[in-house]
Amino acid sequence: MKCLVWDLDNTLWNGTLAEDGRVEVDDAVRKVVMGLDARGVLQAVASRNDHDEAWARLEEHGLADYFVLPHIGWGPKSESVRSIAERLNFSPRTVAFIDDLPSERAEVAYHLPDVRCYRAEQARDLLDLPEFSPPVVTVDARRRREMYRAGFERDRQRERFQGADEDFLRSLGLEMRIAEAGEEEITRVEELTLRTSQMNATGVHYSDAALRSLLSDEAHDVLVVSMADRFGPHGAVGVVLVEKAPGAWRVKLLATSCRVVSFGAGAVLLRWLTDAAARAGAHLAADFRRTERNRMMEVAYRFAGFTTADCACLAAFSPAEGIQCLHLEPARQDPPATMRVFAPPPHTGGAPVEWL
């Protein structure tokens, strides 16, 4: 589960705020809230209450900061859960809801059958359930709440900004860093290959073991892409797997998070790859397999100049069945005007330097 939506009365806390005035939070439930947050599970609220009063109680109990997108009011809870999922860009099947009232759980289940519903009595046991227990907790997972909060503030600033979209992007102070993946980043890289579907060129999932085996393979570069701006880090947002042969590079995997599509991250990454290959005197090949969701990735490749034209360099590679190998004879590219890019020098590798 990527998000848990809490009811408040007799679920998160004991008592009904409108009737009892004061409510209490059990230490066991508090531990669950903190534990889910540490595992990277986002938490939100869908509660029938007066917003200001309920939020004041959450602040009083030191829990307000753990919740994003609180929906506290008098509308149907299914609409609140739906709105939360849409704002987070999460599939309903990755969202859970917990409430003490069977009628509320039934209403959510009827309108959102993919949302998993839990009884309030199960709250203390959530940390023991496999759906809330990722095998590995990455650095990005531990700060996921802060990253989403920063994202909401960016969105607010974008709505208020008077001017061209490119000017807004410049105002953010965006930085992209492309670096060779290390042991600590591999788990997050695997997660990106598994979770990213719209901006994944093949839809292929590389396991943790498969990625680690390539770290020491001189014919492969496993690159992790991270971003940050004046609001804070975006975390790891992309992965590139490149196989290198004499005179040709093959992009076996390129995937970027949907969270950074609006910043043009995928296009910038392709421009840097094109420039790096041109500097190295190598043609570029790129694996592509059309899926139900990756039309944007196909458009990005085509816009970058990749075609289905045949070339002798493609003979160096053996894509799997069902994989189309696109081709580009690269030319030098200018760095983007909307962000600074730091990446390994194409000939020597090593520590990232600014692309100029």
C-alpha positions as CSV (number, residue, x, y, z in Angstrom):
1,M,0.0,0.0,0.0
2,K,1.2,3.5,-0.9
3,C,-1.3,5.5,1.1
4,L,-3.6,4.9,4.1
5,V,-6.6,7.2,4.6
6,W,-7.7,7.4,8.3
7,D,-11.1,8.1,9.8
8,L,-10.7,10.1,13.0
9,D,-13.5,9.4,15.5
10,N,-13.2,6.0,17.2
11,T,-10.5,5.1,14.7
12,L,-7.4,7.2,14.9
13,W,-8.5,8.5,18.3
14,N,-10.9,7.2,21.0
15,G,-14.1,9.2,21.2
16,T,-16.3,11.3,19.0
17,L,-15.0,14.9,18.8
18,A,-18.4,16.5,18.3
19,E,-19.9,14.7,21.3
20,D,-17.1,14.3,23.7
21,G,-15.1,17.4,23.1
22,R,-11.8,15.7,24.2
23,V,-10.4,12.7,22.5
24,E,-7.3,10.5,23.2
25,V,-4.9,8.7,20.9
26,D,-3.6,5.3,22.2
27,D,0.1,4.9,22.2
28,A,-0.2,1.8,20.1
29,V,-2.0,3.7,17.3
30,R,0.5,6.6,17.6
31,K,3.3,4.0,17.0
32,V,1.5,2.7,13.9
33,V,1.2,6.2,12.4
34,M,4.9,6.9,13.0
35,G,5.9,3.4,11.8
36,L,4.0,3.7,8.5
37,D,5.5,7.1,7.9
38,A,9.0,5.7,8.5
39,R,8.2,3.0,5.9
40,G,7.2,5.5,3.3
41,V,3.5,5.0,3.4
42,L,1.7,8.3,3.0
43,Q,-1.2,9.0,5.3
44,A,-4.3,11.1,4.8
45,V,-7.6,11.8,6.6
46,A,-11.2,11.4,5.6
47,S,-13.4,12.4,8.5
48,R,-16.8,13.9,9.2
49,N,-16.0,16.7,11.5
50,D,-15.4,20.4,11.7
51,H,-12.1,20.9,10.0
52,D,-10.6,23.5,12.2
53,E,-11.5,21.8,15.4
54,A,-10.3,18.3,14.2
55,W,-7.1,19.7,12.9
56,A,-6.4,21.5,16.2
57,R,-6.8,18.1,18.0
58,L,-4.3,16.5,15.6
59,E,-1.9,19.3,16.3
60,E,-2.5,19.0,20.0
61,H,-1.6,15.3,19.9
62,G,1.5,15.9,17.8
63,L,0.2,14.0,14.8
64,A,-0.8,16.7,12.3
65,D,2.5,16.7,10.5
66,Y,2.1,13.0,9.6
67,F,-0.9,13.6,7.4
68,V,-1.1,15.0,3.9
69,L,-4.3,16.1,2.1
70,P,-6.7,16.1,5.0
71,H,-10.3,15.9,3.9
72,I,-12.3,16.9,7.0
73,G,-15.9,17.9,6.3
74,W,-19.3,16.5,5.7
75,G,-19.2,15.0,2.2
76,P,-19.1,11.3,1.2
77,K,-15.9,9.6,2.3
78,S,-15.6,7.8,-1.1
79,E,-15.2,11.2,-2.7
80,S,-12.5,12.2,-0.2
81,V,-10.6,8.9,-0.9
82,R,-11.0,9.3,-4.6
83,S,-9.7,12.9,-4.5
84,I,-6.7,11.9,-2.4
85,A,-5.8,9.1,-4.8
86,E,-6.1,11.5,-7.8
87,R,-4.1,14.2,-6.2
88,L,-1.3,11.8,-5.3
89,N,-1.6,10.2,-8.8
90,F,-2.0,6.8,-7.1
91,S,-4.0,3.9,-8.4
92,P,-6.9,3.1,-6.1
93,R,-5.5,-0.4,-5.6
94,T,-2.5,1.1,-3.8
95,V,-4.8,3.1,-1.4
96,A,-6.3,1.8,1.8
97,F,-9.0,3.2,4.1
98,I,-9.7,2.5,7.8
99,D,-12.9,3.4,9.6
100,D,-14.9,2.1,12.6
101,L,-18.3,2.3,10.9
102,P,-19.3,-0.6,8.6
103,S,-21.6,1.8,6.6
104,E,-18.6,4.1,5.8
105,R,-16.4,1.2,4.7
106,A,-19.3,-0.2,2.6
107,E,-19.8,3.2,0.9
108,V,-16.1,3.5,0.0
109,A,-16.0,-0.1,-1.2
110,Y,-19.0,0.3,-3.3
111,H,-17.7,3.4,-5.2
112,L,-14.0,2.4,-5.1
113,P,-13.9,-1.4,-5.2
114,D,-10.1,-1.5,-5.6
115,V,-9.5,0.4,-2.3
116,R,-8.7,-2.0,0.5
117,C,-10.8,-1.3,3.6
118,Y,-9.9,-2.1,7.2
119,R,-11.9,-2.1,10.5
120,A,-10.8,0.3,13.2
121,E,-9.9,-2.6,15.5
122,Q,-7.2,-3.6,13.0
123,A,-5.3,-0.3,13.4
124,R,-2.9,-1.7,16.0
125,D,-1.9,-4.6,13.7
126,L,-1.2,-2.7,10.5
127,L,2.5,-2.8,10.9
128,D,2.4,-6.6,11.0
129,L,0.5,-6.9,7.7
130,P,2.6,-7.7,4.5
131,E,0.9,-5.0,2.4
132,F,2.4,-2.4,4.8
133,S,5.8,-4.1,5.2
134,P,8.1,-3.4,2.3
135,P,11.1,-5.8,2.3
136,V,13.5,-2.8,2.2
137,V,12.9,0.8,3.2
138,T,14.9,3.2,0.9
139,V,16.2,6.6,1.8
140,D,13.5,8.1,-0.5
141,A,10.8,6.2,1.3
142,R,11.7,7.5,4.7
143,R,11.3,11.1,3.4
144,R,8.4,10.5,1.0
145,R,6.0,12.7,3.1
146,E,8.3,15.6,3.0
147,M,8.9,15.2,-0.8
148,Y,5.1,15.2,-1.5
149,R,4.6,18.2,0.8
150,A,7.2,20.1,-1.2
151,G,5.5,19.0,-4.4
152,F,2.2,20.4,-3.2
153,E,3.9,23.7,-2.5
154,R,5.4,23.7,-6.0
155,D,2.0,23.2,-7.4
156,R,0.6,26.1,-5.4
157,Q,3.4,28.4,-6.6
158,R,2.9,27.3,-10.2
159,E,-0.8,28.3,-10.0
160,R,0.1,31.7,-8.7
161,F,3.0,32.3,-11.1
162,Q,2.3,35.0,-13.7
163,G,4.4,34.2,-16.8
164,A,5.5,31.5,-19.2
165,D,5.9,27.9,-17.9
166,E,9.6,27.9,-18.9
167,D,10.1,31.0,-16.7
168,F,8.5,29.2,-13.8
169,L,10.8,26.2,-14.2
170,R,13.8,28.5,-14.2
171,S,12.5,30.1,-10.9
172,L,12.6,26.7,-9.2
173,G,16.4,26.4,-9.3
174,L,16.1,22.8,-10.6
175,E,19.1,20.5,-10.6
176,M,19.4,17.1,-12.1
177,R,22.1,14.7,-11.1
178,I,23.0,11.6,-13.1
179,A,25.4,9.2,-11.4
180,E,26.5,5.6,-11.4
181,A,24.3,3.7,-9.0
182,G,25.9,2.4,-5.9
183,E,24.9,-0.4,-3.6
184,E,22.5,1.9,-1.6
185,E,20.7,3.1,-4.7
186,I,20.0,-0.2,-6.3
187,T,16.9,-1.0,-4.3
188,R,15.3,2.4,-5.3
189,V,16.3,1.7,-8.9
190,E,14.6,-1.6,-8.8
191,E,11.5,0.1,-7.3
192,L,11.5,2.6,-10.2
193,T,11.5,-0.2,-12.8
194,L,8.6,-1.8,-11.0
195,R,6.4,1.2,-10.2
196,T,7.0,3.4,-13.3
197,S,4.7,2.5,-16.2
198,Q,3.9,5.7,-18.1
199,M,7.5,6.8,-18.5
200,N,9.1,3.3,-18.8
201,A,10.4,2.5,-22.3
202,T,9.9,-1.2,-22.1
203,G,7.9,-2.0,-19.0
204,V,10.6,-4.6,-18.1
205,H,11.3,-5.1,-14.4
206,Y,14.9,-5.6,-13.5
207,S,15.3,-7.5,-10.2
208,D,17.6,-6.3,-7.4
209,A,19.9,-9.2,-8.1
210,A,20.0,-8.6,-11.8
211,L,20.9,-4.9,-11.3
212,R,23.6,-5.6,-8.8
213,S,25.2,-8.1,-11.2
214,L,25.5,-5.3,-13.7
215,L,27.3,-2.9,-11.4
216,S,30.6,-4.7,-11.9
217,D,30.0,-5.4,-15.6
218,E,32.3,-3.1,-17.7
219,A,29.9,-3.3,-20.7
220,H,27.0,-1.8,-18.7
221,D,26.3,1.5,-17.0
222,V,23.6,1.6,-14.3
223,L,22.7,5.2,-13.8
224,V,20.4,6.7,-11.2
225,V,18.8,10.1,-11.8
226,S,17.9,12.4,-8.9
227,M,16.5,15.9,-8.8
228,A,16.1,18.8,-6.3
229,D,15.0,22.5,-6.3
230,R,14.6,25.3,-3.9
231,F,11.7,23.5,-2.2
232,G,13.7,20.4,-1.5
233,P,14.7,17.1,-3.0
234,H,12.6,15.1,-5.4
235,G,14.7,12.1,-4.6
236,A,15.6,9.4,-7.1
237,V,13.4,10.0,-10.1
238,G,14.9,8.0,-12.9
239,V,17.0,5.1,-14.0
240,V,19.1,4.5,-17.2
241,L,20.7,1.1,-18.1
242,V,23.2,1.4,-21.0
243,E,25.0,-1.4,-22.7
244,K,28.2,-0.2,-24.5
245,A,29.8,-1.7,-27.6
246,P,32.5,-0.3,-29.9
247,G,30.9,2.6,-31.7
248,A,27.4,2.1,-30.3
249,W,25.4,2.5,-27.0
250,R,22.2,0.6,-26.4
251,V,19.7,2.1,-23.9
252,K,18.2,-1.1,-22.5
253,L,16.1,0.7,-19.9
254,L,15.0,4.3,-19.5
255,A,12.4,5.1,-16.9
256,T,11.5,8.3,-15.1
257,S,8.9,9.0,-12.3
258,C,5.6,10.5,-13.4
259,R,6.2,13.1,-10.6
260,V,8.8,14.9,-12.8
261,V,7.1,14.7,-16.2
262,S,5.9,18.3,-15.9
263,F,9.6,19.4,-15.5
264,G,10.6,17.8,-18.7
265,A,12.9,15.3,-17.0
266,G,12.6,12.6,-19.6
267,A,13.4,15.0,-22.5
268,V,16.4,16.4,-20.6
269,L,17.7,12.9,-19.9
270,L,17.4,11.9,-23.5
271,R,19.2,15.1,-24.6
272,W,22.1,14.4,-22.2
273,L,22.3,10.8,-23.5
274,T,22.4,12.0,-27.1
275,D,25.1,14.6,-26.3
276,A,27.2,12.1,-24.3
277,A,27.0,9.5,-27.1
278,A,27.9,12.2,-29.7
279,R,30.9,13.2,-27.7
280,A,32.0,9.6,-27.4
281,G,31.5,9.0,-31.2
282,A,28.9,6.4,-30.6
283,H,25.5,5.7,-32.3
284,L,22.5,5.3,-30.0
285,A,20.1,2.4,-30.0
286,A,17.2,2.3,-27.6
287,D,14.9,-0.6,-26.6
288,F,11.2,0.1,-26.8
289,R,8.2,-2.1,-26.2
290,R,4.8,-0.5,-26.4
291,T,2.6,-1.1,-23.3
292,E,-0.9,0.0,-22.4
293,R,0.5,3.1,-20.5
294,N,3.8,4.2,-22.0
295,R,2.7,6.2,-25.0
296,M,4.4,9.3,-23.6
297,M,7.7,7.4,-23.6
298,E,7.3,6.5,-27.3
299,V,6.5,10.2,-28.1
300,A,9.7,11.3,-26.2
301,Y,11.9,8.9,-28.2
302,R,10.4,10.0,-31.5
303,F,10.7,13.7,-30.6
304,A,14.3,13.1,-29.7
305,G,14.9,11.8,-33.3
306,F,14.9,8.0,-32.8
307,T,13.6,6.1,-35.7
308,T,13.1,2.5,-36.8
309,A,15.8,2.9,-39.6
310,D,18.3,0.0,-39.8
311,C,21.9,0.5,-39.1
312,A,24.9,-1.8,-39.0
313,C,25.5,-0.8,-35.3
314,L,22.4,-2.7,-34.3
315,A,24.1,-6.0,-35.1
316,A,26.1,-5.6,-31.9
317,F,23.0,-6.0,-29.7
318,S,20.5,-8.8,-29.2
319,P,17.2,-7.4,-27.8
320,A,14.7,-9.8,-26.3
321,E,11.7,-11.0,-28.3
322,G,9.0,-8.3,-28.5
323,I,11.5,-5.5,-28.0
324,Q,11.9,-3.0,-30.9
325,C,15.3,-1.4,-31.2
326,L,15.2,2.3,-32.2
327,H,18.2,4.1,-33.7
328,L,19.7,7.5,-33.6
329,E,22.9,8.9,-35.1
330,P,23.5,11.5,-32.4
331,A,24.6,15.1,-32.7
332,R,25.9,17.5,-29.9
333,Q,23.1,19.0,-27.8
334,D,22.9,22.2,-25.8
335,P,22.2,21.9,-22.0
336,P,18.6,22.7,-21.0
337,A,17.7,26.3,-20.2
338,T,15.4,25.2,-17.3
339,M,17.8,23.3,-15.1
340,R,21.4,22.5,-14.3
341,V,22.5,19.0,-15.1
342,F,25.4,17.2,-13.4
343,A,26.6,14.0,-15.0
344,P,29.6,11.7,-15.4
345,P,32.0,12.8,-18.2
346,P,31.2,10.5,-21.2
347,H,34.8,9.3,-21.8
348,T,36.1,8.9,-18.2
349,G,33.1,8.3,-16.1
350,G,33.7,9.3,-12.5
351,A,32.1,12.0,-10.4
352,P,29.4,14.1,-12.0
353,V,30.3,17.4,-13.4
354,E,28.1,20.2,-14.8
355,W,26.9,19.7,-18.4
356,L,28.1,22.9,-20.1
